[in-house]
């Protein structure tokens, strides 16, 4: 969330004490599309966190696809972002953000997998 706030401050309020806009995002997606997608992502992540905190809700109830496919997706996503960092350290702020996002995905997936385990 702080990354998105930082981007907004630089993009719309020309804040000079933060890195320039080029450092905040790679430019792969135009910013008018990126910002709304980031806001939706933050809202979904907040809902996931609320569900886990309350220990109930759609994202908390164990689901096989969240423990399986999401685990694969998170692992591939993290590996791709690590490879990007190794071979193309062009925009470190978004790369580190993607590591955090991948860790979030993996944490949720591993929680579902653990709670679906028959040994439990």
ABEGO torsion letter per residue (X at the ends): XAAAAAAAAAAAAGBAABBBAAAABAGABBAAAAAAAAAAAAAAAAAAAAAAAAGBEAAABBBAAAABAAAAAAAAAAAAAAAAAAABBABAAAAAAAAAAAAAAAAAAAAAAAAABAAX
